[in-house]
Amino acid sequence: MNLISLALMIEMPTIVVLVKQVPDTNAKIAVQGDRVDLSSVKMEMSPYDSFAIETALRHKEAAGGTVTALTIGAAGTEKILKDAKAMGVDNIVRAWDDSWGELDSNALQSVLKESIESLGADTVYCGKSAADTGAGSTGPGLAERLGWSNASNVIGAEFSTDVTVSMPVESGVAKISVPLPAVISCDKGDFKPRKANVKGIMMAKKAQVELMTATAPASSVVVSNHSMPAAKPAGKTFEGGSSASQVVQLLRDEANVL
Amino acid sequence: MTNMIVIAELTKGNVNPSTAELVSAAKAMGGDVTVVVPCTDASIADGVSSYDGVSKVIAVKSDVFAGNDSSGWATALDSAIPAGTILCLATARSKDVGSRLAARRGLSIVQDVVSIEGSNLTSPIYSGKANQTVSVSGDAVVSVRANVFPAVASGSSNEVSVVDASGDVKTAVQEVMHRASARLDVSEANIIISGGRGMGSPANFTHLEAVADTIGAAVGASRAAVDTWDEIPHSMQVGQTGKTVNPNLYIAVGISGAIQHLAGMRSSKYIVAINKDADAPIFQHADYGIVATWEEALPVFQDALSNLLG
């Protein structure tokens, strides 16, 4: 029996990890005019996406198959795909069309659905949210469009014919079996993202980014402006530990929060 | 005029009081407000029937609402609620269910809204380092942060119609490891006391726990503390790569106020900072700052709280 028929027989997963480029989470953000000015801000992969990559690589190590990192973005976003490649994903893909501009969640998820289908994936990992909007809509929204199961805010996973995830629920942490195909959104949890080694970085340099495109419906949600949050009025500062009792009194009498 | 549909938030099987905030958010967008109560027992909708400004209450009864599967929730709700703009609370579960509902109906979703002017919705981005205002045309799904909009008054007596629904549940819970302590999670607490690396060791978090138990607070931590000490789990982390919180009172102890941390807690109503370094950035965001070591300040703080509340 050759390897291909063996692979078909035991149904190895075809895994896609969604990655997004965002501003460095340690960066200061400033607004120029009515838009955030990111011209001098370092861009990086959204931190939760590295947990998604780690989980995807562990899934492949347990069950075989392939891992493809997919981003939606203009050419300037390819560095995060190279970073994903250096961590160990097999393929890197960027979907884009110059007509897209800012996609709302409906348009973005439509593009992702089409891309995932043409990649033939049955398992998608992504960060629980991207560190720019923090919305967290993509995982569950994409799952619904594909008719797949999903789990969000996942902090651990075990792999067999399905994926058993750990996720926080009202009363604690639940172990939940998620049948494939599925979209799994990852939080920072049990898995520490692996560091790229020299060999990985060398391979990433040479790796080709595969390009694809899709059809995006018109956006019905349009960004009209960005603004800085209102500055807080200066508070009261006290010296020395004994002032703590005064602060407790103020919390009761002035702030009314106790 | 479009239909505004509010999905009541469920907490431990009952309607969360922030549902009344969702009604005023819906009214700020304009339109006729219907409140939908997901439930296994329709009697929990009784409290909602007294909300002012509501034209209809629908209790959607299904077994799926006893579980956590977002597909089950979304399909059951979708079958029972009319077309319109849908509002839900920006909690982990409702953001998930809302995303599925939006996708199911081919709508867009706007998450974490904190301000509404008609069809212009504002949400924090970069964990609160800036705000983003979007304009929405047509129907959408909108998740709204708790503790931001005023709750509508009660006094009305709206009729409750009960609809039975079934949903497409895709995942199965195998087991739940219950939280060892009865203490609240930072994402659901009205008061949070958090420690940073300035606490010196994870063992010293017991002093924060003692204060927390006195005032019914949750205990949180900075990223520095979570990354330094294995004993401090990520579930406690407040900040841009942890949880974003907006409690009534946030007490930061031994936390310098890195931009990452500030992003996750700056929208707290009142902030108390205890830090020995008078130049720590956290003091610029504190309503009440105490320049002292935690060893000096916390026992006094604890005693004063016990005297006041005990």
Interface residues (C-beta under 8 A of the other chain):
Chain A: P23 T25 N26 A27 K28 I29 V31 V36 P47 Y48 D104 S105 N106 A107 Q109 A131 D132 T133 G134 A135 G136 S137 T138 G139 P140 G141 L142 A143 E144 R145 W148 S149 N150 A151 S152 N153 I155 T164 P168 V169 E170 S171 G172 V173 A174 K175 I176 S177 V178 P179 A182 D187 K188 G189 S219 S220 V221 V222 V223 S224 N225 H226 S227 M228 P229 K232 G235 K236 T237 F238 E239 G240 G241 S242 S243 A244 S245 V247 V248 Q249 L250 L251 R252 A255 V257 L258
Chain B: T11 K12 N68 D69 S70 S71 A74 A92 K95 D96 V97 G98 S99 R100 A102 A103 R104 G106 L107 S108 I109 V110 Q111 D112 N120 S123 P124 I125 Y126 S127 G128 K129 A130 N131 Q132 T133 V134 S135 V136 S137 G138 A140 K170 T171 A172 V173 Q174 E175 V176 M177 H178 R179 D185 I191 I215 H234 S235 Q237 Q240 T241 G242 T244 N248 L249 A258 I259 Q260 A263 R266 S267 K269 Y270 I271 V272 I274 A278 F283 H285 A286 D287 Y288 G289 I290 V291 A292 T293 E295 E296 A297 L298 P299 V300 F301 D303 A304 L305 L308 L309
